[in-house]
């Protein structure tokens, strides 16, 4: 089975809303990876190697205020619904993992650090979807806005990656 290049390890970010995510759960694959890998094997390897492997790692907490409210199942349902609408395929493959989300929050008092359960979801811009980079970025921002709105989050973090290397961090709010 081919590898999908991405960084899913611990991450931290600065800026006005600094925070960190430390994964601890088992990686969960969603979608139809066998169909995806079959399509990748049929392509010319040189063709594949020229394309930048972009991905968006979306990081979100499960609390609303100080109270646990959401779960991985809630997040997966949202991601699946939005990606089916965006790419028109029920086999939009992604990886999800639980972890510890630490942040200073938008409304947190200065110096207060909030730690809560959360998750990361990695979505790759896969060749068989024929989505150019700017369209993929727009899809990821839309998806993240929907996650922030439905899970009632002040902010959701996006770690935008190319070839598994972080190139941008986006702070998305509802």
C-alpha positions as YAML, in Angstrom:
chain: A
units: angstrom
residues:
- id: 1
  name: UNK
  ca: [0.00, 0.00, 0.00]
- id: 2
  name: UNK
  ca: [1.53, 3.41, -0.96]
- id: 3
  name: UNK
  ca: [2.34, 5.91, 1.77]
- id: 4
  name: UNK
  ca: [0.52, 9.22, 1.99]
- id: 5
  name: UNK
  ca: [3.09, 11.81, 2.99]
- id: 6
  name: UNK
  ca: [1.99, 13.98, 5.93]
- id: 7
  name: UNK
  ca: [3.09, 15.13, 9.36]
- id: 8
  name: UNK
  ca: [0.65, 13.93, 12.01]
- id: 9
  name: UNK
  ca: [2.95, 14.33, 15.01]
- id: 10
  name: UNK
  ca: [2.80, 16.85, 17.82]
- id: 11
  name: UNK
  ca: [2.49, 20.45, 16.66]
- id: 12
  name: UNK
  ca: [2.50, 23.88, 18.27]
- id: 13
  name: UNK
  ca: [1.74, 27.32, 16.91]
- id: 14
  name: UNK
  ca: [2.25, 30.93, 17.97]
- id: 15
  name: UNK
  ca: [0.49, 34.13, 17.05]
- id: 16
  name: UNK
  ca: [-2.35, 35.79, 18.91]
- id: 17
  name: UNK
  ca: [-3.93, 32.38, 19.76]
- id: 18
  name: UNK
  ca: [-0.97, 30.12, 20.61]
- id: 19
  name: UNK
  ca: [-1.55, 26.48, 21.28]
- id: 20
  name: UNK
  ca: [-0.49, 22.90, 20.70]
- id: 21
  name: UNK
  ca: [-1.85, 19.51, 19.79]
- id: 22
  name: UNK
  ca: [-0.40, 16.21, 21.01]
- id: 23
  name: UNK
  ca: [-1.94, 13.15, 19.34]
- id: 24
  name: UNK
  ca: [-2.51, 10.06, 21.48]
- id: 25
  name: UNK
  ca: [-5.24, 8.05, 19.79]
- id: 26
  name: UNK
  ca: [-5.07, 5.44, 17.08]
- id: 27
  name: UNK
  ca: [-5.12, 6.71, 13.50]
- id: 28
  name: UNK
  ca: [-8.53, 6.13, 11.93]
- id: 29
  name: UNK
  ca: [-8.83, 5.89, 8.16]
- id: 30
  name: UNK
  ca: [-12.14, 6.95, 6.62]
- id: 31
  name: UNK
  ca: [-13.29, 6.45, 3.08]
- id: 32
  name: UNK
  ca: [-12.24, 3.88, 0.51]
- id: 33
  name: UNK
  ca: [-8.43, 3.71, 0.55]
- id: 34
  name: UNK
  ca: [-8.33, 0.57, -1.62]
- id: 35
  name: UNK
  ca: [-9.95, 2.41, -4.53]
- id: 36
  name: UNK
  ca: [-7.60, 5.35, -4.02]
- id: 37
  name: UNK
  ca: [-4.48, 3.17, -3.94]
- id: 38
  name: UNK
  ca: [-5.65, 1.22, -7.00]
- id: 39
  name: UNK
  ca: [-5.95, 4.52, -8.91]
- id: 40
  name: UNK
  ca: [-2.54, 5.71, -7.71]
- id: 41
  name: UNK
  ca: [-0.87, 2.47, -8.84]
- id: 42
  name: UNK
  ca: [-2.36, 2.86, -12.33]
- id: 43
  name: UNK
  ca: [-0.78, 6.28, -12.84]
- id: 44
  name: UNK
  ca: [2.72, 6.80, -14.18]
- id: 45
  name: UNK
  ca: [5.04, 7.19, -11.15]
- id: 46
  name: UNK
  ca: [6.90, 10.10, -12.79]
- id: 47
  name: UNK
  ca: [3.58, 11.90, -13.22]
- id: 48
  name: UNK
  ca: [2.79, 11.45, -9.53]
- id: 49
  name: UNK
  ca: [6.19, 12.66, -8.36]
- id: 50
  name: UNK
  ca: [5.86, 16.04, -10.09]
- id: 51
  name: UNK
  ca: [2.68, 16.98, -8.28]
- id: 52
  name: UNK
  ca: [3.03, 18.69, -4.90]
- id: 53
  name: UNK
  ca: [1.40, 16.56, -2.23]
- id: 54
  name: UNK
  ca: [-0.70, 19.16, -0.39]
- id: 55
  name: UNK
  ca: [-2.73, 18.44, 2.69]
- id: 56
  name: UNK
  ca: [-4.62, 20.24, 5.41]
- id: 57
  name: UNK
  ca: [-4.36, 19.09, 9.02]
- id: 58
  name: UNK
  ca: [-7.36, 20.50, 10.85]
- id: 59
  name: UNK
  ca: [-7.01, 20.68, 14.65]
- id: 60
  name: UNK
  ca: [-10.01, 21.25, 16.90]
- id: 61
  name: UNK
  ca: [-10.96, 20.98, 20.56]
- id: 62
  name: UNK
  ca: [-14.10, 19.24, 21.79]
- id: 63
  name: UNK
  ca: [-15.07, 21.59, 24.63]
- id: 64
  name: UNK
  ca: [-17.54, 24.44, 24.49]
- id: 65
  name: UNK
  ca: [-16.34, 26.84, 27.13]
- id: 66
  name: UNK
  ca: [-14.94, 24.60, 29.86]
- id: 67
  name: UNK
  ca: [-17.33, 21.70, 29.28]
- id: 68
  name: UNK
  ca: [-16.68, 18.65, 27.06]
- id: 69
  name: UNK
  ca: [-19.37, 18.64, 24.39]
- id: 70
  name: UNK
  ca: [-18.22, 16.92, 21.19]
- id: 71
  name: UNK
  ca: [-16.55, 13.68, 20.13]
- id: 72
  name: UNK
  ca: [-14.62, 12.23, 17.24]
- id: 73
  name: UNK
  ca: [-17.89, 10.84, 15.83]
- id: 74
  name: UNK
  ca: [-19.33, 14.37, 15.64]
- id: 75
  name: UNK
  ca: [-16.24, 15.65, 13.83]
- id: 76
  name: UNK
  ca: [-16.10, 12.74, 11.38]
- id: 77
  name: UNK
  ca: [-19.77, 13.18, 10.47]
- id: 78
  name: UNK
  ca: [-19.17, 16.84, 9.58]
- id: 79
  name: UNK
  ca: [-16.00, 16.13, 7.57]
- id: 80
  name: UNK
  ca: [-17.67, 13.32, 5.65]
- id: 81
  name: UNK
  ca: [-20.81, 15.36, 4.80]
- id: 82
  name: UNK
  ca: [-18.83, 18.40, 3.64]
- id: 83
  name: UNK
  ca: [-16.26, 16.44, 1.62]
- id: 84
  name: UNK
  ca: [-18.97, 14.45, -0.17]
- id: 85
  name: UNK
  ca: [-20.61, 17.75, -1.15]
- id: 86
  name: UNK
  ca: [-17.26, 19.33, -2.12]
- id: 87
  name: UNK
  ca: [-15.79, 16.54, -4.23]
- id: 88
  name: UNK
  ca: [-18.94, 14.64, -5.14]
- id: 89
  name: UNK
  ca: [-17.66, 11.29, -3.92]
- id: 90
  name: UNK
  ca: [-18.65, 9.28, -0.89]
- id: 91
  name: UNK
  ca: [-15.11, 7.85, -0.77]
- id: 92
  name: UNK
  ca: [-13.37, 11.12, 0.14]
- id: 93
  name: UNK
  ca: [-10.55, 9.55, 2.14]
- id: 94
  name: UNK
  ca: [-9.17, 11.19, 5.26]
- id: 95
  name: UNK
  ca: [-7.33, 10.29, 8.46]
- id: 96
  name: UNK
  ca: [-8.49, 11.28, 11.96]
- id: 97
  name: UNK
  ca: [-6.87, 10.97, 15.39]
- id: 98
  name: UNK
  ca: [-7.73, 12.06, 18.92]
- id: 99
  name: UNK
  ca: [-5.34, 13.97, 21.12]
- id: 100
  name: UNK
  ca: [-4.84, 16.73, 23.67]
- id: 101
  name: UNK
  ca: [-5.58, 20.27, 22.47]
- id: 102
  name: UNK
  ca: [-3.97, 23.09, 24.47]
- id: 103
  name: UNK
  ca: [-4.64, 26.74, 23.70]
- id: 104
  name: UNK
  ca: [-4.88, 30.23, 25.11]
- id: 105
  name: UNK
  ca: [-8.26, 30.76, 23.46]
- id: 106
  name: UNK
  ca: [-9.90, 33.86, 22.10]
- id: 107
  name: UNK
  ca: [-11.88, 34.64, 25.25]
- id: 108
  name: UNK
  ca: [-9.50, 33.07, 27.80]
- id: 109
  name: UNK
  ca: [-8.04, 35.44, 30.37]
- id: 110
  name: UNK
  ca: [-4.46, 36.49, 29.70]
- id: 111
  name: UNK
  ca: [-2.07, 33.77, 30.84]
- id: 112
  name: UNK
  ca: [-4.80, 31.13, 31.16]
- id: 113
  name: UNK
  ca: [-4.07, 27.93, 29.28]
- id: 114
  name: UNK
  ca: [-6.96, 25.63, 28.41]
- id: 115
  name: UNK
  ca: [-6.36, 21.90, 27.93]
- id: 116
  name: UNK
  ca: [-9.08, 19.70, 26.47]
- id: 117
  name: UNK
  ca: [-9.66, 16.60, 24.39]
- id: 118
  name: UNK
  ca: [-9.59, 17.26, 20.69]
- id: 119
  name: UNK
  ca: [-8.69, 15.76, 17.34]
- id: 120
  name: UNK
  ca: [-6.81, 16.25, 14.13]
- id: 121
  name: UNK
  ca: [-8.13, 15.40, 10.69]
- id: 122
  name: UNK
  ca: [-5.81, 15.20, 7.69]
- id: 123
  name: UNK
  ca: [-7.26, 15.74, 4.24]
- id: 124
  name: UNK
  ca: [-4.98, 15.32, 1.24]
- id: 125
  name: UNK
  ca: [-5.48, 16.89, -2.17]
- id: 126
  name: UNK
  ca: [-5.45, 13.55, -3.94]
- id: 127
  name: UNK
  ca: [-4.77, 13.18, -7.69]
- id: 128
  name: UNK
  ca: [-8.00, 11.37, -8.52]
- id: 129
  name: UNK
  ca: [-10.05, 14.35, -7.28]
- id: 130
  name: UNK
  ca: [-8.54, 16.71, -9.93]
- id: 131
  name: UNK
  ca: [-8.67, 19.72, -7.58]
- id: 132
  name: UNK
  ca: [-6.16, 22.53, -8.16]
- id: 133
  name: UNK
  ca: [-4.34, 24.03, -5.17]
- id: 134
  name: UNK
  ca: [-6.40, 27.22, -4.84]
- id: 135
  name: UNK
  ca: [-9.68, 25.29, -5.03]
- id: 136
  name: UNK
  ca: [-8.40, 22.80, -2.44]
- id: 137
  name: UNK
  ca: [-7.44, 25.65, -0.09]
- id: 138
  name: UNK
  ca: [-10.90, 27.20, -0.50]
- id: 139
  name: UNK
  ca: [-12.48, 23.81, 0.26]
- id: 140
  name: UNK
  ca: [-10.37, 23.45, 3.42]
- id: 141
  name: UNK
  ca: [-11.28, 26.94, 4.66]
- id: 142
  name: UNK
  ca: [-14.97, 26.24, 4.00]
- id: 143
  name: UNK
  ca: [-14.75, 22.87, 5.78]
- id: 144
  name: UNK
  ca: [-12.96, 24.44, 8.75]
- id: 145
  name: UNK
  ca: [-15.53, 27.24, 9.01]
- id: 146
  name: UNK
  ca: [-18.31, 24.65, 9.07]
- id: 147
  name: UNK
  ca: [-16.48, 22.64, 11.76]
- id: 148
  name: UNK
  ca: [-16.01, 25.80, 13.86]
- id: 149
  name: UNK
  ca: [-19.69, 26.73, 13.48]
- id: 150
  name: UNK
  ca: [-21.21, 23.30, 14.11]
- id: 151
  name: UNK
  ca: [-18.90, 22.48, 17.03]
- id: 152
  name: UNK
  ca: [-19.34, 26.01, 18.46]
- id: 153
  name: UNK
  ca: [-15.59, 26.70, 18.52]
- id: 154
  name: UNK
  ca: [-14.05, 30.18, 18.71]
- id: 155
  name: UNK
  ca: [-11.23, 29.08, 16.42]
- id: 156
  name: UNK
  ca: [-10.03, 26.00, 14.57]
- id: 157
  name: UNK
  ca: [-6.42, 25.60, 13.46]
- id: 158
  name: UNK
  ca: [-5.34, 24.45, 9.99]
- id: 159
  name: UNK
  ca: [-1.77, 23.28, 9.46]
- id: 160
  name: UNK
  ca: [-1.40, 23.48, 5.67]
- id: 161
  name: UNK
  ca: [1.29, 21.09, 4.44]
- id: 162
  name: UNK
  ca: [3.15, 20.39, 1.22]
- id: 163
  name: UNK
  ca: [5.03, 17.09, 0.97]
- id: 164
  name: UNK
  ca: [4.39, 16.61, 4.70]
- id: 165
  name: UNK
  ca: [6.05, 19.92, 5.67]
- id: 166
  name: UNK
  ca: [4.07, 22.71, 7.30]
- id: 167
  name: UNK
  ca: [4.01, 25.78, 5.05]
- id: 168
  name: UNK
  ca: [1.18, 27.84, 6.58]
- id: 169
  name: UNK
  ca: [-0.99, 27.96, 9.65]
- id: 170
  name: UNK
  ca: [-4.53, 29.29, 9.39]
- id: 171
  name: UNK
  ca: [-6.71, 30.34, 12.29]
- id: 172
  name: UNK
  ca: [-10.32, 29.94, 11.16]
- id: 173
  name: UNK
  ca: [-13.35, 31.17, 13.05]
- id: 174
  name: UNK
  ca: [-17.07, 30.69, 12.39]
...
